[in-house]
Amino acid sequence: MLEVANVTAKTTEWHNVNWQHAYDNVRNLRQRIFKATQSNDWRRVRNLQRLMLRSYSNVLVSVRKATQDNKGRKTAGVDKVLVKTPRKRGQMVDDLIKNQDWKPKPARRVYIPKSNGKQRPLGIPTIRDRCLQAIVKNALEPCWEAQFEGISYGFRPGRGTHDATNKLHIILCPHRKKKWVLDADIKGCFDNINHEHLLSTIGNFPARKMIEEWLKAGYVDNKVFHVQESGTPQGGIISPLLANIALHGMEEALGVKYNYRGESSGKRAIVRYADDFVVLCETKEDAEQSKCEIENWLIQKGLNLSKEKTNIVHITEGFDFLGFNIRQYKVNNTKTGYKLLIKPNKKFLQKTRNDIREIFLKHSGESVENLIRKINPIIRGKANYLNKHVSSVAFSKLDNYLFMRQVRFVKRTHPNKNKKWTQNKYWGRLNLQRKDNWVFGDKQSGNYMLKFSWTKIKRHALVSKRASPDDPSLQEYWAKRNKKSQKSEAVKWNAKQEQVAYKQNYNCTVCKQSLFNNEELHMHHIVPRCEGGKDTLDNLVWVHLFCHHKVHHQKTK
C-alpha cells in the first residue's frame, strides 16, 4: 500500500478541497515525469513517480475521477460498495491514506453485447481498487507518453478515433504509393496479454507489485471465482494503459521509417487504435510479409491475430475502421483518376437505426416530451461522431428513418386520428432558426426532436505527430487545441448557454477544469434568483454538478 506525504491527520472535507491547487500539483508532477523520461534520467523518473504515488493531491484527483468523472462510477464491484456522497468521498481519501493493509479484490465479471452478436466480457474492480488504479496511472502514464509511438491513438490523453482516421486519410491519398492494406484485429487482446512480458516491459516502476497483484487478482462470474492467468480485464481504469504498453513497439517490429521531419518515408506505415490496427504497404506481397512479421511479434506477448477480422485488401475495395469505411473511388475530375472518401460504414448506420428504433418502441404510448428527452442525446452524439468525414448522404438517410419512426409513433398514439390532425399537432416550424415545417415535437412546450442533417460537416484537426498534453513545451498548443474541441462540444447548447461557456473559457469556475469531463453540468446564478438575481450573462456561470453543491454548501456555513 502507498504511504501518502504532505497531509495532516485531519479528516478530508470534500466541499473544502481546493481543486485548482490539487489539479495543478498533479499536472506539474506529470510534466516533470514526462520531461525526465525524455532526458533518459531514469533515477529522477523513479523518484518523481514515488512522489506522485505519495501525493495527497493525486489521491484527491484520483478519488474524484473514480467516483465522480468516470462513466462507471455507478457500477459496484464484488463488494457492492459505491461512493456517491461528498462525505463518503472524503472518507475514501482518508482510508486510502491511513489504511496500509491492502489486498486487491477480484473483478466482477459482466457482459455487454458486441455488434457481431457476441458478448464482450468486462471486469469491474471494486471502487477502492479503481481509486488506487487512478493513483498509479498518474505516475505511470506520463513516463510512457514520452515513449509511445505517434501512430498510437487509442485510450491516450488528447487523442481519439478521428485522429486515427485522419492519419489514414493522409497516408492513403491517391497520389501516394501505399495501396495495399492489412486490416488487422487482435483476438481477445485484453484477455490474453502475457503477464510476465507486460511486467518485464514496465520494468522497475515503484508500484509494479500493485500492478502485478491486480493482474493476478482474478474475477468472479456468477458467484464463482476464476484465476486470471493472463490478460488485463476491460473495465479497470489502468487496463487501457497496460494494453498500450504491451502493444508498444509495432513500428519497430515492422521496420517503419521516418525522415528528419518525422514523416513516414519507408515502404510501410501503420495506424493503431488500441487493439485495432492497419498496416499500409505498396505491394500485396509486402502486406502478406508484414502480416507474418506482426504475428510472430504478437506471439511473444501471448497474442494472436483474429482470422475472421484480419484481411488484406486493395484500397479500391475499401475497408472498415472505427465505424467508417475508407476507400478510393474512381472519378474523372482528379489527376490520379481516384478520390479517397471516408464514410460511415453500414454496421455503424445499422446500429444507429437499431438504437433509434429501440428508444421509439420503449417510449411507445408515452409523452412526446419523454421521447425527445431520451432520443436527442443519441442523435447529437452519433451526428457529432460522424460529422468529421463525408456523412451528408448518411445524415439524410437517417433523417428519413427518423421521420418514418415518428409517423409510426404518432399512429400508435392516436390510431383514430387522421393524417391532417396528427400533422398539425406534432409537426411544424418548431426550430425557429431553420425554415423547416416538418420538425417533430411538442408545440405546447416548444421542445423538438433534432435532425442529423442540422449538424454541419466539420473537419477534425489531426494531432501533431507524438504530441502529448504532458509535454511542458507544448502547453500553448494544447490550450488552443482544447479550446477548439470544447467549443465543438458546446454546439448542443442554445446561443445564450454557449455565450456563458465562452465567457468562462469553457472551464468550470469552481475547480477551473474543463466543463467536459463527463460530469453533469449545472447553470449557477451568482446572485440567487431569490435575492433578485436575473438570467443575464453577467449573472450566469456553468459549473459541474458537485462543484455546484460545493458553492451552496459554503454559502450555508
ROLO-408435 format. One line per field, with one value per residue (C-alpha): x, z, y; residue number from 1. Coordinates in steps of 0.25 Angstrom, whole numbers, plus 5000, padded with zeros to 4 digits. Example, Ala and Ser with C-alpha at 12.3 -4.5 7.8 and 13.67 -1.06 7.14 Angstrom:
! residues 2
xx	5049/5055
zz	5031/5029
yy	4982/4996
k	1/2
END
This chain:
! residues 557
xx	5000/5004/5009/5004/5012/5009/4996/4991/4983/4970/4958/4957/4945/4941/4934/4946/4956/4964/4962/4970/4982/4981/4980/4991/5000/4997/4999/5012/5017/5012/5020/5033/5032/5030/5042/5051/5047/5051/5064/5066/5069/5063/5067/5059/5047/5046/5048/5037/5028/5029/5026/5013/5009/5010/5004/4991/4987/4988/4979/4968/4968/4968/4956/4949/4952/4947/4935/4930/4936/4937/4925/4925/4924/4910/4915/4919/4930/4929/4928/4915/4921/4918/4923/4912/4913/4923/4925/4928/4938/4945/4945/4951/4962/4965/4964/4974/4984/4983/4979/4992/4987/4982/4979/4972/4959/4955/4948/4933/4931/4919/4916/4912/4907/4916/4912/4914/4904/4915/4917/4929/4934/4937/4944/4939/4949/4944/4943/4955/4963/4959/4963/4977/4978/4975/4987/4996/4992/4996/5010/5012/5005/5014/5026/5020/5014/5028/5031/5019/5019/5012/5003/4996/4983/4974/4972/4982/4980/4978/4976/4964/4957/4957/4972/4974/4964/4970/4984/4979/4974/4987/4995/4985/4983/4982/4995/5003/5009/5003/4991/4990/4984/4986/4973/4976/4970/4976/4968/4964/4975/4971/4968/4981/4993/5004/5006/5021/5024/5016/5022/5036/5033/5028/5041/5045/5033/5031/5017/5020/5016/5002/5000/5004/4994/4983/4987/4987/4974/4965/4950/4936/4926/4912/4918/4929/4944/4953/4968/4974/4986/4987/4981/4977/4962/4954/4947/4959/4964/4978/4975/4975/4989/4994/4989/4996/5009/5008/5006/5017/5028/5019/5026/5040/5035/5030/5042/5034/5044/5043/5050/5056/5043/5036/5029/5027/5038/5038/5030/5021/5013/5004/4992/4987/4975/4976/4976/4971/4982/4984/4997/4999/5008/5012/5010/5001/5014/5019/5005/5006/5020/5016/5005/5015/5024/5014/5008/5022/5023/5010/5013/5024/5013/5003/4994/4989/4982/4967/4966/4951/4955/4968/4969/4978/4970/4974/4969/4960/4952/4952/4952/4944/4951/4945/4931/4936/4938/4951/4952/4957/4947/4949/4946/4948/4952/4965/4979/4981/4966/4963/4958/4959/4946/4943/4929/4920/4920/4908/4910/4910/4898/4890/4894/4889/4876/4874/4877/4867/4856/4859/4856/4843/4838/4842/4834/4822/4810/4818/4818/4826/4834/4840/4843/4850/4858/4863/4866/4872/4885/4886/4884/4894/4905/4904/4904/4916/4924/4921/4922/4937/4936/4927/4914/4903/4897/4897/4890/4879/4876/4876/4866/4857/4858/4855/4842/4837/4839/4832/4820/4819/4819/4808/4799/4801/4798/4786/4780/4767/4772/4774/4787/4784/4781/4793/4802/4796/4799/4813/4820/4823/4834/4838/4852/4851/4866/4862/4852/4847/4832/4834/4841/4835/4832/4822/4816/4812/4826/4833/4843/4846/4854/4867/4871/4884/4885/4886/4900/4910/4921/4934/4948/4956/4970/4980/4988/5003/5012/5016/5010/5005/4998/5009/5019/5022/5028/5014/5005/5001/4998/4989/4982/4978/4974/4966/4958/4954/4949/4942/4935/4930/4925/4916/4909/4898/4894/4886/4893/4892/4897/4909/4912/4913/4922/4931/4931/4938/4947/4939/4945/4937/4938/4940/4950/4956/4956/4949/4934/4934/4940/4927/4921/4907/4907/4898/4896/4899/4893/4904/4893/4882/4868/4862/4871/4867/4878/4874/4876/4887/4900/4908/4900/4901/4913/4914/4919/4920/4908/4917/4924/4910/4908/4921/4917/4903/4910/4920/4908/4900/4912
zz	5000/4998/5008/5006/5009/5012/5018/5033/5041/5039/5032/5018/5016/5001/5000/5005/4995/4987/4973/4965/4974/4974/4959/4957/4966/4959/4945/4949/4954/4941/4933/4941/4940/4925/4923/4932/4923/4910/4916/4920/4934/4940/4954/4954/4947/4958/4969/4963/4961/4976/4979/4971/4977/4991/4987/4994/4982/4974/4984/4983/4968/4967/4976/4969/4955/4960/4968/4960/4946/4942/4934/4942/4955/4958/4956/4968/4969/4976/4990/4985/4990/4983/4987/4984/4994/4998/5012/5006/4996/5008/5016/5003/5003/5018/5016/5004/5013/5026/5023/5019/5019/5005/4997/4983/4982/4969/4958/4956/4942/4934/4919/4909/4895/4883/4869/4863/4873/4883/4897/4902/4916/4925/4939/4949/4960/4974/4975/4985/4974/4964/4972/4974/4959/4956/4966/4960/4946/4948/4952/4941/4929/4927/4926/4915/4908/4906/4899/4891/4876/4869/4862/4874/4876/4886/4900/4901/4906/4895/4884/4879/4867/4858/4859/4854/4842/4838/4839/4829/4820/4819/4817/4807/4798/4783/4779/4790/4787/4798/4792/4800/4814/4825/4833/4846/4859/4871/4876/4891/4893/4907/4912/4906/4909/4915/4930/4931/4917/4922/4935/4929/4919/4931/4938/4952/4953/4968/4968/4960/4971/4971/4956/4958/4969/4960/4949/4957/4965/4956/4954/4960/4949/4955/4969/4964/4966/4954/4954/4944/4937/4926/4921/4928/4930/4922/4932/4940/4940/4937/4927/4914/4918/4921/4908/4900/4908/4904/4889/4889/4878/4866/4857/4861/4858/4844/4841/4839/4836/4837/4831/4838/4839/4845/4833/4828/4818/4817/4809/4821/4830/4842/4850/4863/4871/4884/4878/4864/4855/4840/4832/4819/4809/4794/4789/4793/4795/4805/4812/4814/4819/4829/4834/4837/4844/4853/4856/4861/4869/4876/4880/4889/4896/4897/4886/4872/4860/4859/4846/4844/4845/4839/4823/4812/4803/4792/4795/4783/4790/4803/4818/4831/4842/4855/4849/4836/4822/4816/4801/4788/4777/4762/4757/4745/4752/4758/4753/4758/4754/4768/4781/4795/4803/4818/4820/4831/4830/4828/4842/4849/4842/4845/4859/4859/4853/4864/4875/4870/4868/4882/4888/4880/4884/4898/4899/4891/4897/4906/4904/4893/4904/4909/4895/4891/4904/4902/4887/4885/4892/4883/4871/4875/4880/4867/4858/4865/4863/4848/4844/4843/4830/4818/4824/4818/4810/4822/4830/4820/4821/4836/4836/4826/4836/4848/4840/4838/4853/4857/4847/4854/4868/4865/4858/4871/4880/4872/4864/4861/4857/4842/4836/4835/4850/4854/4845/4851/4865/4864/4852/4849/4849/4863/4861/4858/4853/4841/4830/4832/4834/4837/4851/4860/4875/4885/4881/4895/4901/4889/4890/4877/4872/4866/4851/4847/4835/4844/4849/4840/4834/4841/4839/4850/4852/4853/4866/4863/4862/4876/4883/4898/4908/4918/4910/4917/4904/4897/4907/4897/4886/4895/4901/4887/4883/4895/4893/4879/4884/4896/4886/4877/4890/4893/4880/4887/4895/4891/4888/4902/4908/4899/4901/4916/4914/4904/4915/4925/4914/4915/4929/4942/4950/4963/4960/4948/4940/4926/4927/4918/4927/4928/4940/4939/4937/4944/4941/4954/4957/4964/4971/4974/4968/4982/4985/4972/4962/4948/4936/4930/4924/4935/4946/4940/4940/4936/4948/4950/4958/4970/4969/4969/4982/4988/4985/4992/5004/5006/5006/5017/5026
yy	5000/5014/5024/5038/5050/5065/5063/5065/5055/5064/5057/5061/5071/5069/5082/5090/5084/5094/5086/5096/5094/5079/5078/5088/5079/5066/5073/5079/5065/5058/5068/5067/5051/5053/5063/5054/5042/5050/5053/5038/5042/5029/5031/5045/5038/5027/5038/5047/5034/5031/5046/5045/5032/5038/5052/5056/5064/5051/5044/5055/5055/5040/5039/5049/5043/5029/5033/5046/5047/5032/5027/5014/5021/5016/5001/4993/4983/4969/4977/4984/4997/5010/5024/5034/5046/5056/5051/5037/5042/5049/5036/5029/5039/5037/5022/5021/5030/5022/5008/5001/4987/4986/4974/4975/4968/4960/4968/4965/4959/4965/4964/4975/4972/4973/4978/4964/4958/4952/4957/4965/4962/4973/4972/4983/4985/4990/5005/5005/4998/5007/5019/5013/5010/5024/5028/5018/5022/5037/5032/5022/5029/5041/5033/5024/5037/5041/5028/5024/5024/5035/5025/5020/5028/5019/5022/5033/5047/5057/5046/5039/5032/5044/5046/5031/5033/5046/5040/5029/5040/5046/5033/5027/5039/5035/5041/5033/5019/5011/5004/4991/4990/4979/4982/4974/4972/4965/4953/4955/4965/4970/4955/4949/4959/4951/4956/4953/4960/4972/4973/4972/4983/4992/4990/4995/5004/5007/5002/4989/4980/4986/4985/4970/4968/4974/4965/4953/4956/4948/4950/4946/4941/4936/4936/4926/4931/4929/4930/4940/4934/4945/4958/4971/4972/4982/4991/4995/5010/5005/4994/5002/5008/4994/4989/5001/4998/4983/4987/4998/4995/4991/5001/4996/4981/4985/4994/5007/5018/5033/5045/5056/5064/5052/5048/5033/5031/5015/5005/5003/5011/5007/5013/5007/5010/5000/4986/4990/4994/4996/4993/5001/4995/4997/4983/4971/4962/4972/4973/4958/4958/4969/4960/4949/4958/4964/4950/4946/4959/4957/4942/4947/4955/4944/4950/4945/4952/4949/4941/4946/4961/4961/4963/4968/4977/4988/5002/5002/4991/4999/4994/4998/5004/5011/5012/5017/5011/5016/5014/5020/5023/5025/5039/5047/5061/5058/5056/5042/5037/5034/5040/5035/5036/5033/5030/5024/5009/5000/4994/5007/5012/5000/5001/5015/5011/5000/5010/5019/5008/5003/5017/5019/5005/5007/5020/5016/5022/5031/5047/5053/5061/5048/5042/5055/5056/5042/5042/5055/5052/5039/5048/5058/5048/5040/5052/5059/5046/5045/5059/5059/5052/5050/5048/5057/5046/5037/5048/5050/5035/5035/5047/5039/5027/5037/5042/5028/5025/5038/5034/5021/5026/5036/5025/5017/5028/5033/5021/5028/5042/5046/5050/5065/5065/5058/5067/5080/5074/5069/5075/5090/5100/5098/5101/5116/5116/5108/5109/5095/5092/5077/5078/5068/5072/5077/5090/5094/5093/5096/5085/5078/5066/5069/5065/5059/5068/5080/5076/5083/5075/5080/5074/5069/5075/5063/5063/5067/5054/5050/5062/5059/5068/5064/5071/5084/5090/5089/5096/5107/5096/5088/5101/5105/5090/5088/5101/5097/5083/5090/5099/5088/5081/5093/5092/5085/5098/5110/5123/5128/5116/5116/5130/5127/5116/5124/5135/5126/5120/5106/5103/5101/5114/5106/5095/5102/5089/5087/5086/5074/5063/5054/5061/5067/5082/5092/5107/5115/5128/5137/5145/5135/5138/5138/5150/5157/5151/5151/5141/5151/5147/5154/5146/5132/5122/5108/5098/5083/5077/5074/5088/5094/5086/5092/5106/5105/5097/5108/5118/5111/5110
k	1/2/3/4/5/6/7/8/9/10/11/12/13/14/15/16/17/18/19/20/21/22/23/24/25/26/27/28/29/30/31/32/33/34/35/36/37/38/39/40/41/42/43/44/45/46/47/48/49/50/51/52/53/54/55/56/57/58/59/60/61/62/63/64/65/66/67/68/69/70/71/72/73/74/75/76/77/78/79/80/81/82/83/84/85/86/87/88/89/90/91/92/93/94/95/96/97/98/99/100/101/102/103/104/105/106/107/108/109/110/111/112/113/114/115/116/117/118/119/120/121/122/123/124/125/126/127/128/129/130/131/132/133/134/135/136/137/138/139/140/141/142/143/144/145/146/147/148/149/150/151/152/153/154/155/156/157/158/159/160/161/162/163/164/165/166/167/168/169/170/171/172/173/174/175/176/177/178/179/180/181/182/183/184/185/186/187/188/189/190/191/192/193/194/195/196/197/198/199/200/201/202/203/204/205/206/207/208/209/210/211/212/213/214/215/216/217/218/219/220/221/222/223/224/225/226/227/228/229/230/231/232/233/234/235/236/237/238/239/240/241/242/243/244/245/246/247/248/249/250/251/252/253/254/255/256/257/258/259/260/261/262/263/264/265/266/267/268/269/270/271/272/273/274/275/276/277/278/279/280/281/282/283/284/285/286/287/288/289/290/291/292/293/294/295/296/297/298/299/300/301/302/303/304/305/306/307/308/309/310/311/312/313/314/315/316/317/318/319/320/321/322/323/324/325/326/327/328/329/330/331/332/333/334/335/336/337/338/339/340/341/342/343/344/345/346/347/348/349/350/351/352/353/354/355/356/357/358/359/360/361/362/363/364/365/366/367/368/369/370/371/372/373/374/375/376/377/378/379/380/381/382/383/384/385/386/387/388/389/390/391/392/393/394/395/396/397/398/399/400/401/402/403/404/405/406/407/408/409/410/411/412/413/414/415/416/417/418/419/420/421/422/423/424/425/426/427/428/429/430/431/432/433/434/435/436/437/438/439/440/441/442/443/444/445/446/447/448/449/450/451/452/453/454/455/456/457/458/459/460/461/462/463/464/465/466/467/468/469/470/471/472/473/474/475/476/477/478/479/480/481/482/483/484/485/486/487/488/489/490/491/492/493/494/495/496/497/498/499/500/501/502/503/504/505/506/507/508/509/510/511/512/513/514/515/516/517/518/519/520/521/522/523/524/525/526/527/528/529/530/531/532/533/534/535/536/537/538/539/540/541/542/543/544/545/546/547/548/549/550/551/552/553/554/555/556/557
END
